[in-house]
Amino acid sequence: MKEKFNSLWNSDVFSHLASLKYLPRWVVLLFDILLCLISYYIAYYITLKIYKKLPDERILSVFQREGLIVGCQIIFFWIFHTYSGVLRYSGYVDATKLLFAVSTNIIFISAANFIICFFTDLHAFYYSALIIYAVLSFLLLFILRLSVKTIYDYFSQNSGQIIPVMIYGSQSAAIGIAKMLQTTTENKYKLVGFIDDDKNATEKIIMGVKVYSLNEETIKKYVVNRVKAIIVSPLKMSTINPNTDLDIFINNNLSVLTSPPMSIWQNDMPSIKQIKSIQIEDLLERPIIDISNENTEKHLKSKVILVTGAAGSIGGEIVRQVIKYNPKLLILVDQAESPMHELKLQIEEKYPDMNFTSFLGDVRNKERMEFMIDLYRPDIIFHAAAYKHVPLMEDNPVESIQVNVKGTKIMADLAVKYKVERFVMISTDKAVNPTNIMGASKRIAEIYVQSLYRKLQKEAEFTTKFITTRFGNVLGSNGSVIPHFKNQIEKGGPITVTHPEIIRYFMTIPEACMLVLEAGSMGHGGEIYIFDMGSPVKIVNLARKMIRLAGFIPEVDIKIEFTGLRPGEKLYEELLNQKEITTKTHNPKILIAKVQEYHFETISAQIDELIQYSSMCKDFLTVSLMKKIVPEFLSKNSQYERLDV
């Protein structure tokens, strides 16, 4: 007996009831039938009180009448599928179905009653009873669904399954989000109010909830204790300064969510799956750069494009953006096997018609690179292959020269030999007044391609256009500070910051790659492009904001520890040194740095010697010559400081 009971309890029927997933349709239908029976009994006795006598039962008894009206009602329940919805997700559509099912049933019964009365002069039903039944049954059926929804929302909210939210904004985009929250079957968020900085909108009622004023007092009094998250409408997100205007929510430990722009809403309403936690990338205190897609398309469409370092963060994004301009052939070059394989699979899946090839090879291998360039004859090269991690390169300076200098030299020389139209090199702000091996190696690479271009400009009939892009730290790139902080937060901390005063410029990967493509199309040769990155960000403030965005309190839930500057690291980065000046381009956010010119034969001989020292694994000789080539290279917090004396 016990085994049978356990088997029944674990069956679909009771397991669904116990887990509160959903009620089976037949259970919902039984409840609806029961409520209809109760409604007709009440309607019958109310009618009895009205007429002060028993109804005429010569045609049908009260039980027969009840059976007939409820039987017909079941048919209309089936026609309108009133029992097929999930009760806890009931809304306007479900109420409309009930209204149609009950109304249609009453119309049908009334019509039948009229026909019987016309031919027999007898009433099967009293019209007053039918009207009372219609009102009562609709109310009871609706109250059932409303009660289940309310009870479920209450317990789900208290158990943390449903997140109470307010929407920042009260215009059309905010209303669209609110409608989606109140009608979706994915009951994840519960709307409890709006917040707005528009004084004309505050204190009003929209969709049954109040609009609160945006100020510190209101947030602490009415918001903090009622909600767990704020959804920022896309219209608000496009007009506010997210780095400062959202601090009032973040500093009160409220999660900040956002919805995609209205331009990409599906069916004029967002999906609940599109609501996501706001990312630190959304909080950059810098306007997004406007890029000329038309000019870029002109230079990339139907061309053979080669990308080195294609499997890396920057290279991979360059690949994805280049694909949009329909190149004739896209060549992916990298020595990292597994990341290259992943990128290949992604492109094959997302762009099945794209003509591309993946080529495993190391930019340090001249023979391999020449075979590849001779085979495919690219029109444009985007050179993103590089070693980039400052502490690691400080420990391995010869490898930094082999990849960042020798690799660039090989690719640049081959570009000239095989008459490549454009060669776009990705550099870094760490090349400016370098204090570390990595930055100095990138500066030497800059010097080589610029001096090579000037030599060709004077001597050669055809000149490959060598262009350099120089930018700061890239949010979300492999090994960058953002993923590192996220991992530390997920582990419960602490977050490690090297120095309380350290600052950095930041940009997103897509912006960095848009800059690279724009530079490649606008450059005439020999330029170093930089751009207005806004104000630098204090890393410790970035860490605190990321902790709050994750729903924790800095120094309470997640500690911040200062570990000291790493070898080669400086407190701040520069986009220009003091001797460099800039000129404007057609894009006000993109500038050209005017840098010191070098004689090609002299610098080429020095670089050949530098590469030779690095091939012999002579660290100090290598670094010593780097400092000779780049006099402004002064080591910081490094064993190579002794060479600056």
C-alpha positions in Angstrom: 0.0 0.0 0.0 2.8 2.4 0.9 4.6 1.6 -2.3 1.4 2.4 -4.3 1.0 5.7 -2.5 4.6 6.7 -3.1 4.2 5.7 -6.8 1.1 7.9 -7.1 2.7 10.8 -5.2 5.7 10.7 -7.6 3.5 10.6 -10.7 3.2 13.6 -13.0 0.0 14.8 -11.4 1.2 15.1 -7.8 4.8 16.0 -8.7 3.5 19.0 -10.6 1.3 20.0 -7.7 4.1 19.6 -5.2 6.7 21.5 -7.2 4.2 24.2 -8.1 5.2 23.9 -11.8 1.7 23.8 -13.2 -1.7 22.2 -12.7 -2.8 19.6 -15.2 -5.6 20.9 -17.6 -8.2 18.4 -16.3 -7.7 19.7 -12.7 -8.2 23.3 -13.9 -11.3 22.2 -15.8 -12.7 20.4 -12.8 -12.3 23.6 -10.7 -14.0 25.6 -13.4 -16.9 23.1 -13.6 -17.3 23.2 -9.8 -17.4 27.0 -9.8 -20.0 27.0 -12.6 -22.2 24.6 -10.6 -22.0 26.8 -7.6 -22.8 29.9 -9.7 -26.0 28.3 -11.1 -27.2 27.2 -7.7 -26.7 30.7 -6.4 -28.4 32.2 -9.4 -31.3 29.8 -9.1 -32.0 30.7 -5.4 -31.6 34.4 -6.1 -34.2 34.1 -8.9 -36.4 32.1 -6.5 -36.2 35.0 -4.0 -37.1 37.5 -6.7 -40.2 35.7 -8.0 -41.4 34.4 -4.6 -42.4 31.1 -6.1 -40.8 27.9 -7.5 -39.9 28.0 -11.2 -42.0 26.0 -13.7 -40.4 22.6 -13.8 -42.7 20.9 -16.3 -40.0 21.0 -19.0 -36.8 20.7 -17.0 -36.0 20.2 -13.3 -33.4 22.4 -11.6 -30.8 19.6 -11.9 -31.5 19.2 -15.6 -31.2 22.9 -16.2 -27.9 22.9 -14.3 -26.6 20.0 -16.2 -27.6 21.6 -19.5 -26.0 25.0 -18.8 -22.8 23.5 -17.3 -22.5 20.9 -20.1 -22.8 23.7 -22.8 -20.3 25.7 -20.7 -17.8 22.9 -20.9 -18.1 22.9 -24.7 -17.4 26.7 -24.8 -14.5 26.2 -22.4 -13.0 23.8 -24.9 -13.7 26.1 -27.8 -11.9 29.0 -26.2 -9.2 26.9 -24.4 -9.9 28.6 -21.1 -8.3 25.8 -19.0 -5.1 25.4 -21.1 -3.3 28.4 -19.6 -1.0 28.3 -16.5 -3.1 29.8 -13.7 -0.2 31.7 -12.0 0.5 33.4 -15.3 -3.1 34.5 -15.9 -3.6 37.9 -17.4 -5.7 40.1 -19.7 -5.8 37.4 -22.4 -7.1 34.7 -20.0 -9.8 37.1 -18.6 -10.9 37.8 -22.2 -11.2 34.1 -23.0 -13.3 33.5 -19.9 -15.6 36.4 -20.8 -16.1 35.1 -24.3 -16.7 31.5 -23.1 -19.3 32.6 -20.5 -21.0 35.2 -22.7 -21.2 32.9 -25.7 -22.7 30.1 -23.6 -25.4 32.5 -22.2 -26.2 33.7 -25.7 -26.6 30.1 -26.9 -28.8 29.1 -24.0 -30.9 32.2 -24.3 -31.4 31.6 -28.0 -32.5 28.0 -27.3 -34.8 29.2 -24.5 -36.4 31.7 -26.8 -37.1 29.1 -29.5 -38.6 26.7 -26.9 -40.8 29.5 -25.5 -41.9 30.6 -29.0 -43.2 27.1 -30.0 -44.4 25.8 -26.5 -45.0 29.0 -24.5 -42.9 27.4 -21.7 -39.6 28.7 -20.3 -36.7 26.2 -19.9 -34.7 29.0 -18.2 -35.5 32.2 -16.5 -33.4 35.0 -18.2 -32.7 36.6 -14.8 -31.1 33.4 -13.7 -29.0 33.2 -16.8 -27.8 36.8 -16.3 -26.9 36.2 -12.7 -25.2 33.0 -13.6 -23.1 34.8 -16.2 -21.9 37.5 -13.8 -21.2 35.0 -10.9 -19.4 32.4 -13.0 -17.2 34.9 -14.7 -16.3 36.6 -11.4 -15.6 33.3 -9.6 -13.5 31.9 -12.5 -11.5 35.2 -12.7 -11.1 35.3 -8.9 -9.7 31.8 -8.9 -7.0 32.7 -11.4 -6.3 36.0 -9.7 -6.0 34.3 -6.3 -3.6 31.6 -7.6 -1.5 34.2 -9.3 -1.4 36.5 -6.2 -0.5 33.6 -3.9 2.2 32.3 -6.2 3.7 35.7 -6.7 3.7 36.3 -2.9 5.5 33.0 -2.1 7.8 33.3 -5.1 8.8 36.8 -4.2 9.5 35.9 -0.6 11.5 32.8 -1.7 13.6 34.9 -4.1 12.1 33.4 -7.3 10.5 36.6 -8.4 12.6 39.8 -8.3 10.6 43.0 -7.4 11.8 45.8 -9.7 11.2 49.5 -10.6 11.7 51.0 -14.0 13.8 54.1 -14.4 11.9 56.2 -16.9 8.2 56.7 -17.6 8.0 57.3 -21.4 7.1 54.9 -24.2 10.1 52.6 -23.8 9.5 52.2 -20.1 5.8 51.5 -20.7 6.8 48.8 -23.2 9.0 47.1 -20.6 6.2 47.4 -18.0 3.6 45.8 -20.3 6.1 43.0 -21.0 6.6 42.4 -17.3 2.9 42.2 -16.6 1.9 40.0 -19.5 4.9 37.6 -19.9 4.6 33.9 -18.9 8.2 34.0 -17.8 7.3 35.4 -14.4 10.8 36.5 -13.3 10.3 40.2 -12.4 7.4 41.9 -10.6 6.8 45.6 -11.3 6.2 47.7 -8.2 6.8 51.2 -9.5 8.5 53.7 -11.8 11.3 56.2 -11.0 11.8 59.3 -13.0 13.7 62.6 -12.8 10.9 64.4 -14.7 9.0 66.3 -12.1 5.8 66.4 -14.2 5.7 62.6 -14.2 6.3 61.9 -10.5 3.5 61.1 -8.1 1.4 59.9 -10.9 0.0 56.4 -11.4 0.9 54.4 -14.5 -0.4 50.9 -15.1 -1.5 50.7 -11.4 1.8 51.6 -9.9 3.3 54.9 -8.7 6.0 57.0 -10.3 8.6 58.0 -7.7 11.0 61.0 -7.9 14.7 60.3 -8.4 16.5 61.6 -5.4 18.5 60.2 -2.5 15.7 60.6 0.1 13.0 58.9 -2.1 15.4 56.0 -3.0 16.2 55.3 0.7 12.6 55.7 1.9 10.5 54.0 -0.8 12.8 52.1 -3.1 15.6 50.3 -1.2 13.3 48.3 1.1 10.8 47.4 -1.7 12.9 46.4 -4.7 16.0 44.5 -5.5 16.7 45.8 -9.0 16.2 48.8 -11.3 15.5 48.4 -15.0 16.8 51.3 -17.0 14.7 52.0 -20.0 16.6 52.3 -23.3 15.5 55.9 -23.8 16.9 56.8 -20.4 20.1 54.9 -21.2 20.6 57.0 -24.3 20.3 60.3 -22.6 21.9 60.0 -19.2 25.6 59.8 -18.2 25.5 56.2 -17.0 28.8 56.6 -15.1 27.3 59.2 -12.7 23.5 59.1 -13.0 23.3 55.5 -12.1 25.5 55.8 -9.0 22.4 56.6 -6.9 21.2 53.1 -7.5 24.5 51.3 -7.4 25.5 53.0 -4.1 22.3 51.9 -2.5 23.1 48.2 -3.4 20.4 48.0 -6.0 21.1 45.8 -9.1 20.9 47.8 -12.3 19.4 46.0 -15.3 19.0 47.3 -18.9 17.0 46.5 -22.0 18.1 46.7 -25.6 17.4 49.9 -27.7 13.9 50.3 -29.0 15.2 49.9 -32.6 15.9 46.2 -32.1 12.8 45.3 -30.1 11.0 42.4 -31.5 7.2 42.9 -32.2 7.5 46.4 -30.6 8.1 44.8 -27.2 11.3 43.5 -25.6 11.6 39.9 -24.4 12.3 39.2 -20.8 15.4 37.3 -22.0 16.7 40.6 -23.4 16.8 42.2 -20.0 20.3 41.8 -18.6 22.5 43.1 -15.9 24.2 46.3 -16.8 27.8 45.7 -17.7 30.8 47.8 -16.6 31.3 48.5 -20.3 28.0 50.4 -20.2 29.4 52.7 -17.6 32.4 54.2 -19.5 32.6 57.9 -19.0 33.2 58.5 -22.7 30.9 58.9 -25.6 30.9 56.1 -28.2 33.0 56.9 -31.2 31.2 57.4 -34.5 32.8 55.5 -37.3 32.3 56.0 -41.0 31.0 52.7 -42.2 30.7 53.9 -45.8 34.3 54.8 -46.1 35.4 51.5 -44.4 33.2 49.4 -46.7 34.7 51.2 -49.8 38.2 50.0 -48.8 37.3 46.4 -47.6 34.6 45.2 -49.9 35.7 42.6 -52.4 39.3 42.7 -51.1 41.6 39.9 -49.8 42.0 40.7 -46.1 44.7 39.1 -43.9 44.4 39.3 -40.1 47.4 38.1 -37.9 46.6 37.2 -34.3 43.1 36.4 -35.6 42.3 34.1 -32.7 43.0 36.7 -30.0 40.5 39.2 -28.5 41.3 42.1 -30.9 42.1 40.0 -33.9 38.9 37.9 -33.5 36.7 41.1 -33.3 38.5 42.5 -36.4 37.6 39.3 -38.2 33.9 39.5 -37.2 33.7 43.2 -38.2 35.5 42.7 -41.5 33.1 39.9 -42.4 30.2 42.5 -42.5 31.9 44.3 -45.4 31.9 41.2 -47.7 35.6 40.8 -48.4 36.6 38.6 -51.4 38.7 36.3 -49.1 39.5 36.5 -45.4 42.7 34.9 -44.2 43.0 34.1 -40.5 46.6 33.7 -39.2 47.5 32.6 -35.7 49.8 30.1 -34.0 47.3 29.2 -31.2 45.7 26.0 -32.4 42.7 25.6 -30.1 41.5 29.3 -30.2 41.9 29.2 -34.0 39.8 26.1 -34.2 37.0 27.7 -32.1 37.0 30.8 -34.3 36.8 28.7 -37.4 33.8 26.8 -36.1 32.1 30.1 -35.1 32.5 31.6 -38.6 31.4 28.4 -40.3 28.2 28.4 -38.1 27.3 32.1 -38.3 28.6 32.9 -41.8 28.2 29.7 -43.8 28.7 31.6 -47.1 31.9 33.5 -46.0 34.9 32.7 -48.1 37.7 32.4 -45.6 40.7 30.2 -44.7 42.5 29.6 -41.4 46.3 29.4 -41.6 48.3 28.1 -38.7 51.6 29.9 -38.5 53.9 32.0 -36.4 54.8 35.6 -37.5 58.4 34.9 -36.4 58.7 32.2 -39.1 59.6 34.2 -42.3 59.4 31.2 -44.6 56.0 30.2 -43.4 54.6 33.8 -43.6 56.1 34.3 -47.1 54.6 31.1 -48.3 51.2 32.3 -47.1 51.4 35.8 -48.5 52.7 34.5 -51.9 49.8 32.0 -52.0 46.9 34.4 -51.1 48.3 37.8 -52.2 46.3 39.9 -49.6 45.3 43.5 -50.4 45.2 44.6 -46.7 47.0 43.2 -43.6 45.7 43.9 -40.1 48.6 43.0 -37.9 47.2 42.2 -34.4 49.7 39.4 -33.5 51.6 40.5 -30.4 52.6 39.6 -26.8 50.8 42.1 -24.6 51.1 41.2 -20.9 53.4 43.6 -19.1 54.7 41.5 -16.2 55.2 38.4 -18.4 57.2 40.4 -21.0 59.3 42.0 -18.2 60.4 38.4 -17.3 60.9 37.4 -21.0 62.2 40.5 -22.9 63.8 38.4 -25.7 60.4 36.8 -26.5 58.8 40.3 -26.6 61.4 41.3 -29.3 61.0 38.1 -31.2 57.2 38.5 -31.6 56.5 42.3 -31.3 59.5 43.5 -33.2 60.8 40.6 -35.4 57.3 39.4 -36.2 56.2 43.0 -37.2 59.4 43.4 -39.3 58.8 40.2 -41.2 55.2 41.0 -42.0 56.0 44.6 -43.0 58.9 43.5 -45.3 56.7 40.9 -46.9 53.9 43.4 -47.4 56.3 45.6 -49.4 57.7 42.7 -51.4 54.2 41.4 -52.4 52.8 44.9 -53.0 50.1 44.8 -50.2 48.0 48.0 -50.5 47.7 48.7 -46.7 49.3 47.4 -43.6 47.5 48.4 -40.3 49.5 47.7 -37.1 47.8 47.6 -33.7 49.9 49.3 -31.1 49.2 50.5 -27.5 49.3 53.6 -25.3 52.1 51.7 -23.4 54.4 52.6 -26.3 54.3 56.2 -25.1 57.2 57.0 -22.7 57.5 53.3 -22.0 58.4 52.0 -18.6 58.2 48.3 -19.5 59.6 45.9 -22.1 56.2 45.4 -23.7 55.6 49.1 -24.4 59.1 49.6 -25.6 58.9 46.7 -28.0 55.7 48.1 -29.5 57.3 51.5 -29.8 60.2 50.0 -31.7 57.7 48.2 -34.0 56.0 51.6 -34.6 59.3 53.2 -35.5 60.2 50.5 -37.9 57.0 50.6 -40.0 57.0 54.4 -40.1 60.6 54.7 -41.2 60.1 51.9 -43.8 57.1 53.8 -45.2 59.1 57.1 -45.4 62.0 55.3 -47.2 59.6 53.7 -49.7 57.8 57.0 -50.2 61.1 58.6 -51.4 62.4 55.7 -53.4 59.7 53.3 -54.6 57.1 53.8 -57.3 54.6 51.7 -55.4 54.3 52.2 -51.7 52.4 50.1 -49.2 50.5 52.4 -46.8 51.7 51.7 -43.3 49.2 52.8 -40.6 49.4 52.5 -36.8 46.6 52.6 -34.3 47.4 53.3 -30.7 44.8 52.9 -27.9 44.5 52.0 -24.2 43.2 49.1 -22.3 40.5 47.0 -23.9 37.6 45.9 -21.7 37.0 42.2 -21.8 40.1 41.2 -23.7 41.9 38.0 -22.8 43.8 38.6 -19.5 42.5 42.1 -19.0 41.4 43.6 -15.7 37.6 43.2 -16.1 37.5 39.4 -16.6 40.1 39.1 -13.8 38.0 41.1 -11.4 34.9 39.1 -12.4 36.6 35.8 -11.6 37.8 37.2 -8.2 34.2 38.4 -7.4 32.8 35.0 -8.3 35.2 33.3 -5.9 34.1 35.7 -3.1 37.2 37.9 -3.3 39.4 39.6 -2.5 39.8 41.8 -5.5 43.5 42.6 -6.0 44.5 46.1 -7.2 48.2 47.0 -7.6 47.9 50.6 -6.2 45.1 52.8 -4.9 46.0 55.7 -7.3 46.5 53.7 -10.5 44.5 54.9 -13.4 43.9 53.6 -17.0 42.1 54.6 -20.2 39.5 52.1 -21.3 37.6 51.2 -24.5 35.5 48.3 -25.6 36.7 45.6 -28.0 34.2 46.6 -30.7 35.2 50.2 -30.5 38.9 49.3 -30.6 38.3 47.3 -33.8 36.1 49.9 -35.4 39.0 52.3 -34.9 41.4 49.9 -36.5 39.1 49.5 -39.6 38.5 53.3 -39.8 42.2 54.0 -39.6 42.9 51.4 -42.2 40.6 53.1 -44.6 41.4 56.8 -43.9 45.2 56.5 -43.6 47.5 57.8 -46.4 50.5 56.1 -44.8 52.9 56.8 -42.0 50.3 57.9 -39.5 49.8 56.9 -35.8 46.1 57.2 -35.0 45.0 57.9 -31.5 41.5 58.9 -30.3 39.8 60.8 -27.5 39.2 58.2 -24.8 37.6 60.6 -22.4 38.7 60.6 -18.8 41.0 57.9 -17.4 39.4 55.5 -14.9 40.7 54.9 -11.4 41.1 51.1 -11.1 40.0 50.9 -7.5 36.8 52.8 -8.3 36.3 50.3 -11.2 36.7 47.5 -8.7 34.2 49.0 -6.3 31.6 49.6 -9.0 32.0 46.0 -10.3 31.4 44.7 -6.8 28.2 46.7 -6.4 27.0 45.7 -9.9 27.4 42.1 -8.8 25.1 42.8 -5.8 27.8 43.0 -3.1 29.1 45.7 -0.8 32.8 46.7 -1.1 34.9 46.0 1.9 32.0 44.1 3.5 31.1 41.3 1.2 34.2 41.6 -1.1 37.5 42.9 0.2 39.9 45.0 -2.0 43.6 44.4 -1.4 46.5 46.5 -2.7 49.4 44.3 -3.9 51.9 47.0 -5.1 52.9 48.0 -8.6 54.2 45.1 -10.8 57.5 45.2 -12.7 57.2 47.7 -15.5 53.9 49.1 -14.4 53.3 52.8 -14.0 50.5 54.7 -12.3 49.1 56.2 -15.4 49.2 55.7 -19.2 49.7 58.3 -21.9 48.5 58.5 -25.4 51.2 61.0 -26.4 54.6 62.0 -25.0 55.5 65.6 -24.4 57.3 66.0 -27.7 54.4 64.7 -29.8 51.6 66.9 -31.1 48.4 65.9 -32.9 46.4 67.0 -35.9 42.7 66.5 -36.5 41.0 64.2 -38.9 37.5 64.2 -40.4 36.4 62.4 -37.2 36.7 64.8 -34.2 37.3 61.8 -31.9 40.3 60.5 -34.0 43.6 62.3 -34.0 47.0 61.8 -35.7 50.1 61.9 -33.6 53.1 63.6 -35.0 56.1 61.6 -33.8 59.8 61.8 -34.1 61.2 60.6 -37.4 64.0 58.0 -37.7 66.5 57.3 -40.5 65.6 53.8 -41.9 69.1 52.5 -42.5 70.2 53.4 -39.0 67.1 52.0 -37.3 67.0 48.9 -39.4 70.6 48.1 -38.5 69.8 48.6 -34.8 66.7 46.4 -35.0 68.6 43.6 -36.8 71.2 43.7 -33.9 68.3 43.8 -31.4 66.7 40.7 -33.0 70.1 38.9 -33.0 70.6 39.6 -29.3 67.1 38.3 -28.6 67.8 35.1 -30.7 70.9 34.5 -28.4 68.6 35.0 -25.3 70.8 37.9 -24.1 68.3 39.7 -21.9 70.4 42.6 -20.6 72.0 43.2 -24.0 68.6 43.2 -25.6 67.1 45.6 -23.1 70.2 47.9 -23.2 69.8 48.3 -27.0 66.0 48.9 -26.6 66.8 51.8 -24.4 69.3 53.1 -27.0 66.7 52.9 -29.8 63.9 54.5 -27.5 65.7 57.0 -25.2 62.5 57.8 -23.3 62.3 54.1 -22.2 62.9 54.3 -18.4 62.2 51.1 -16.5 60.0 51.2 -13.4 60.0 48.7 -10.6 62.2 46.4 -12.7 65.6 44.8 -12.6 66.5 46.7 -15.7 66.4 50.1 -13.9 70.1 49.7 -13.5 70.5 50.2 -17.2 69.1 53.7 -16.9 72.0 55.0 -14.9 
